[in-house]
Amino acid sequence: MTNNANAQIKKPGLKIKLEEEMKKALALSLYFGIWFCAITFMAATALEERPIPLALFGFALIKAGLSAKFMLIAQAAYPIKINKENGIVGSLFIESIVYIIVIIALNYIEAGVDGLIHGKEFISSMSAFGSGDPLRVLAMSIVYWLIVWPYLIFVGFNKVVGNTETLSVLFGSKK
């Protein structure tokens, strides 16, 4: 085959892979967005904020998009592997902890970069993440884990039984 023929063969594969990644990013952003908007709504009502500023939900959606990007980076660096002897839960528990560590680390870096953008020092901006309170960062980590865990179980199930069967189990057969 010529180089031109090889390039034509690879392009559809790359295009399809890119489309799949975009769909995965959109679905994960939507999933995180629902969670983050619900948490934002709960926080605004707990603070008895009236009227509830809609900008808070915009920030929640931006954070969801960033978290989805961070999750996909973590999955690219540390791909999901299912060991049938351990089952989906056993196989993914340690990976879920690794993913949360990556997401939290990337959030620290994001805080540092955001500080740089606003004319602050990188390290001091990083240390301000989570209001500089380790207990708050731990609480956020637990909430992130509770959000990520069902997603990972879904992805693991999907890897084991396939997309068509997963959708059939969750939403019923199309027949």
Buried (B, 14 or more C-beta within 10 A) or exposed (E): EEEEEEEEEEEEEEEEEEEEEEEBBEEBBBBBBBBBBEBBBEEBEEEEEEEBEEEBBEEBBEBBBBBBBBBBBBBEEEEBEBEEEEEBEEBBEEBBEEBBEBBBEBBBBBBBEBBEEEEBEBEEBBBBBBEEEEEEBEEBBEBBBEBBBEBBBBBBBBBBEEEEEBEBEEEEEEE
